[in-house]
Structure formats: C-alpha cells, structure tokens
C-alpha cells in the first residue's frame, strides 16, 4: 500500500468549505439516483410509446450502466490530473444535456445513444464526489461524511419513487426526463462556488501524474493489490444486489403481486428509507468501532434478511421486511468511499474511487439480467434467495482482503 505519511494540508477542523463540498457531492449523487430510478419506472411507458421489445427496454438500463462505467473510469483519472471541481462540472454538463435530449427521442436507437452518453456523465459523480468530500473533512468525521454523500443517491431515488406516480400521468415520460435535469442544475450552481481542496492543490503542485501512473498506483505492491481486489469484490456484490432488486422489483410487484404504480412506489419508498437509515447508521458506526467490524455486521445482516425476504408472500410483510432488508443490504454504501479514500494517495484517490467502484458497477450491471433470467425460469423469490450467497462472499473478502483504516490521515 502507498506510504502512510499524512499530508500536512489535510483539514483538521470543519469549515464552511467542508459543508459546501459535502453538499455539492451529495446533490450530484442525488442526480444519479433520481435518473436511474425514474428510468426503471418509465420503461413500461417508453416501451408502449416507442414500440420497444422487452430486450430493447432492458438494454436502456444496461447501456446507461455501460456508459457510467466508462465515464467513471475516464473522469476519475481526469480528476486526479485536472482537479475535482473542474471535472465534476464537465460530468454534470454532459449528463444534463443528454438527459434533456432523451425527452425528444423518436425511437430506440437515438434514445439508446442519449442514455449511454448521459450514463458517461453520470459515472464520474460517485468517485470524484467521494474524493472531494474526504479531502475537505477531518479524519475523525470521514466515515460519516462519506455516508452522507452516499445518502445523496437515496434521496434522489426516493424523489423518483414519490414524484413519478404523481407527475407521470400528467407530463409523460418525456416530461420526467426534463425534470431529471433539475438536480444537475442545482449541483452545477453549488460547485461553481467551490475551489479545489487544499490537499489536492498541494499534491498537484508537486506532481501531475499521468492516467497510466494513477492506474499503476492501484496495484503498486501486493498489499495495495489485495485491497483493490477486496474493494472490487465488495462493490460488485453491492451493485449486483442493488440493481438486481431495484430494477425488477417494481415490475414484479405489479405483475405478480397485483400492485398498482402507487403501491409499487410505496414499496420502493419504504425500502429506500430503510437504505437511507442503514447508510446513516453505517457512517456513525464506522467512525466509532471501525470500518471492518461495521462491514461484517451489515454483511451478516444482509445474508439473514435476504433469505427471510425470499420466503415472504404477504404484501404488508414484504413492505416492512423490504425496509429492513434495505437497511442492511445498502447500508454498506456508507463505507466504500471511506475505505477507498484512506487506502490510496491523493494523486490516485479519484481514480481509485471511480475505477474500483465502476468495475463493481460493471459486474453489478449483470444483476438485472441474471435476476430476470432466474425469475423467468424459476421464481423471483428464488432469484432473491441466491443473492444471499453473494453476501457470504462479501464477508470473506472483508475478513481477508480489507484492512482497518479508521483514523488514518489522507496520504
């Protein structure tokens, strides 16, 4: 792993800039969550209007994620070279323009192109925002702050779940895409008031690494390679489970459980609230007892709750159990940004955040395909139950590959 020497320019107290950096990062991530979830809700309407096959409709999600993986990797490396704020502004502009263009799509192919390019812009948000927030806050608050950035996604998802049934009947799917541009505009305004973190400015004056050098730092020795592998396993399981459940659950509740759009949205909202509570709790816990113990508690809880959920058929029980499952399954999102920020040096921090998380996102992109195939050939309950095995893999990766980094100053 990179040398553990702390950077003297790392913040020692919470300032106004700390809060602005946190807000800008969280709002940008909310933009991502809102966009991806409304796509799940809009697939039926888009398919009907543009005469899309089920395969074409599903590919809109898949290629959005493909774009996000590509954009995350590219923009992460650009951020380590050119700065957090500047590159985040580029990602927002790209996302906003092509999300707006989705509202004017006339068929499958132009919509697919718009979604893919919007995904490229979307992909840079998570890692760069996490790096920015980590570099703007003292070490003692880092896990909590990273969890607050992760909460931004869930706020966006919750907004999509609550607004879609209210607005879709009146403005249609095209209007919903235009609504999706609003969070991007808010994030752009906030970020225009920020400067680069001092820890990044000090490092960039000393050296400006190439993209290849940034990538090499992720595998520079055996210890670092082990951490990188562990993070990839954790983020792959995270994204696989999340997308597998959240993309298909509204359709499952509608077709097999007889839920209307409002009830499906209520389930999604309850589950997302559970996820938000879990992320918040994880951040508080990780700053108190450490990163590894927190991950292990949530991973064991995920195994138990996923297995329990797969046995349910009563709608009310599914509502409450969904919220509890969401607490454990997605609460771990509060920890990835912290571990990655602390494990890698400033000159490769955003690269590490985006490359490692987006490799996980690429693997996770298979979640909707695998869950859909299992649900079609067996049942949705069986597909969900098999996800429990993935969280056992998560436990092993945490035990043997992830170091405890609580309290470490940024390198």
N, C-alpha and C positions, 0 to 999 in steps of 0.2 A: 504494500500500500504506500501511497505517497507519504512523504515525510510528515511527521505530526507537528511540525512547528507552527505555532499560531501566528496569524497576521496581526500586527500591532494596530492596523487600521480597522479591525473588526469592531463593531459598535459595543459599547459597554453599558449603555443606558437606552431606554425607549424615548424616541424623539417624534416630532411631528412628521418627519420624513419616514420614519418606521411605519406609522399608521397609513400614510399615503401609499407607500409601496405595497403594504398588505391589501389595501382597498383596490388598488389598480390590478393586482394579481388575481384577487378573488372575483372581481367583476368580469375580468377576461375569461376566467374559467367558468363562470356562470353562463356566459355567452355560449361556450362549447356545449354545456349540458342542456341548455334550452334548445339549441339547434338540433342535437342528435335525438332528443326525446320527441320533439314535435314531428320529426321525420317518421318515427315509429307510429305515431297516432295518425299521420296523414297518408300512410301507404295505401289504405283502402280507397280513400277519396281520389288520390293521384292515379291509382290503377284504373278506377272506373272512368275517370275523365280522359286519360290518355290511352286507354285500352292496353294496359300493361299485363303481361303474364306474371304469375307468382314469382318466377325466376328473375324476371326483369325488375320487379318491385324489390325483391331481396337484394339484388345487386346494387341498388341505390345506397343501401346501408353499407354493403361490403366495400364499395368503391369510395365512399366517404371515409371509411376507416383506412383504406389503402392510401388515400391522399393524406390522411392525418399522420400515418407512419412516415411517409416520405417527407412531409413538411416538418414533422418533429425532428427528424434526424438532421435535415439540412439547416433549419433555422436554429437548432441548438448549437451547431458548430459555428454558424454565423454570429450568434450572440456572444460566444466566447471570444470572437475576434473583433467584432464591431460594437458591442455593447448591448446590455439588456433592453434599455428603453427604446433605442432606435429599431432594433429587430422586432420587438413586440409591436411597435407601430406598423411595421411592414405586414406582420401577420394579420393584424386587425383589418387593415385596408383590403387585403386580399380576400379575407373571409367576408367582409361586409359587401363588397362589390358583387361577388359571385353568389352569395346567398340571396341578394336582391334580384339577380338575374334569374334565379330559379323560379321566381314568381311569373316570369314571362316565357317559360319554356313551352314549346309547341309539340314536343314529342319526347320519346325515350332518350334518344341519343344526345340531344342538346341538354336535357336535364341531367343526364349522367355526367356530361362534361362539367357542367356548372357545379354539381355536387362534389365531384372529385377535386376540383380546384379550390372550392370552399373548404374541403377537408384538409388541403395542404396548408391553408391559413390557420385552420383550427388546430392542427397538430403541434404548432410551436408554443401554444399557450401554457400547457401544464409545466413543462420543464423550465422554461425561461421565467415564468412567474414564480415557481418554487425557488429558483436560484436567487431571484431578486429579493423575495421576502426573507430568505435565510440570511442574505448578506446585509439586510437592513435591521436585523434584530439581534439582541444579545443571545449567547448560547443557552442561558437558563430558560428562555422562552421559546426555543426553536421548534420543539415538537408541537406546542400549542399553535404557534403561528402557521406552521405547515398544515396543521389540521384545519385552520381557518381558511387557508387558500383552497384546500380540498372541499370544504363546505360550500365554496362558491359554485362548484359543479352541481351539487344537490339543490341549491337554491334555484339554479336555472332549470333543473329537472322538475322541481316542484312547481315552478312557474308554468312550465309547459303542461304539466298534468292538470293544473287548475284552470288555465286560460283556454286550452284547446277546446273543451266541450262548450265553453261559453262563446267563443269567437268563431269557431269553425262553421257553424250553421249560417253565420251572417256574412263572413268575409271570404269563406272558402280557403282551400289550401294555398292558393296564390297569395292571399292576404296574410296568411300565417307566416309565410316566408319573409314578407316585408316587415312583419312585427319582429322577426328574428334579427333584423339589422339594428334595432334599437339598443340592445345591450352592447353591441360593438361600438356604437357612437358614444355611449357613456364611458366605456373603457378608454376610448381614444382621448376623450376630454381629460380624464383623470391622469392618464400617462403623460399628457402634454405638460403637466405641472411637476413632473419628476425629473431628477437628474440621476446619473449613474451612481450606484453605491460606491462609497469610498474604497472599500476593499477591492472592488474591480478596477477602479481608476488607478490605484497604486500598482496593481499587478500588471495592467496593460501598459503602463509607462515603462516597466522593466522589460516586458517581453510581449510579443503579439504572436501567439502560436498559430501554425497552420492547422487546417482541418485534420490532416493526417496525424499531426503531432497530438492533437486533442484526443483522437481516437486511440492512439497508442497508449495514452495515459490510463485508459480504462483497462488495459491488460499489461501494465508495465512490469509486474512481477507476479509471483504465484499468489501472494496474499490478496492483491488487488483483483486478479483474475477470479479468485474464489468468491470475493464479494460481488463482482459483476455477474457471475453465474447465479449466485443466490438471489440477487435482485431481479434478474430475468425470470427465474422460476416464480418468485412471489408476484411480480406484475403480470406474468402470463396467466397464472391461476386467477388473479384478481379480475382481469379483463375478460377472460373466458367465462367465468361465472356471472359477472355483471351483465355482459352483453347477451349471453345465452338466456338469462332470465328476463331481463328488462325489455328486450326487443320482442320476445314471443309472448310474454305474459298477457298483455292487453288482448291479443288475438285469441289466446287460449281461454281467457275469462269470457270473452264474447261468444265464441263458437261452442265451447263445451260446457261452460257453466251458465250460459244464458245471460251474462251481464250486458247491460247496455253501455254506451260510451261513458255515461256519467259514473256508473258503478265501477267500470274498469279504471277510470281516472281516480276514483276514491281509493281503490286498492293501491294504485301506483303512488298516490299521495301518502297513504299510511306507511307503505314500505319505505318511501323516500324520507319521511320523517324519522323512521327508525334508523335509516342510514345516517342521517344528519346527527342524531343523538350519539350513534356509535362513533362517528368521526370525532366529534367533540370530546367524548369520553376518552378515546384513544390518545388524543393530544395531551389531555390533562394527566392521564396515567403514565404516558411515556416520559414526561418531564419529571415525574415523581419516582417511579420504580425502574425506569429504563426501557429501552426500545425492545430488546429481545423478550423479556417477560410479557410485555404488552402484546406483542405479536402472538406469542404462544397461547395466551388466554383467549384471544379473539379467534385464533385458528381452531382450537378445540371446541369453542362455542359454535363455530361455523359447521363443523362436522355434525355435531349433535342437532343443531337447528335445521340444517338441510335435510337430514334423514327424517326428522319429525315432520317437516313440512310436506315431504313427499308422500306421507301417509294420510294427509287430510283431504276431505272432500266437502266439508261443510263451509259455505261461503263466509260466514261470520268468523269461524275459526281460522280460515285462510287469511282473513283481513288482519287479525291480531298477530297470528304467527308470522305473517309476511313482514310486519313491522319489526318483530323480534329477530327474525332471520336477517333482515336488512341491517340491523344494528351490528351483528357480528360479521356478516359477510362483507359489508362495505366499510365498516369502521376502520379497517386496516388502511384505507386510503389516507388516513390521517398520519401514517408513518413513513410511507415510501419517500416522500420529499425530504424528510429529515435525515433518514439514513443515507440517501444519495448525497445530499449536501455535505454531510460530515465525512463521508468516505473518500471524497475526491477533491483535488486542489482547485482553487479559483479559476485557473486557466482552462480547466476542463469541466467545470461544475455544470454548466447548462448543457454541454454535450452529453455528459453522463446522465443527467435528468431526462433529456429527450431521447437519446439513443436507447438507453436501457428500458425506459417506460414504453417506448413505442415498439421495441421488439416484443414486449409483453402485449402491447395492443395488437400487433400483427397476429400473434398466436391467438389472442382473445377474439380477433375477428372471425375465427373459425367457430366460435361459440354458437352464434345463431344458426350456422349450417349444421353443426353436429347435433345441437338440441332439437332443431327442426326435423332432422332425419330420424333421430331416436323417437321423437314424439309421433312421427308419421308411422313408423314401423312397429312401435311398441305402445308407449303412452307418455304423456308429458310428465306424469309422476315418476316414471322410471328414469326419464332423462334427467330430472332434477336430482333424484337419488344418486345417480352416478357421479354427480358433481362433488359429492361428499368425499370421494376418493382423491380428488384433486387437492382438497384441503389437508389431507394426510400428507401428501407430497409437500405441501407448504410447510407443515410442521418440521419435516425432515430437513428441508432447506434452511429454515431458521436455526435449527439446532446446530447444524454442521457447517454452514457457509456464511452466516451473517454475524459480524462482530457486535459487541456492545459499545456504542459510541456516545453515550449520554455524557454531556458536559464538555465534549471536545470543542475547542475553538476552531474556527474555519482555517484551513491551511492556505 
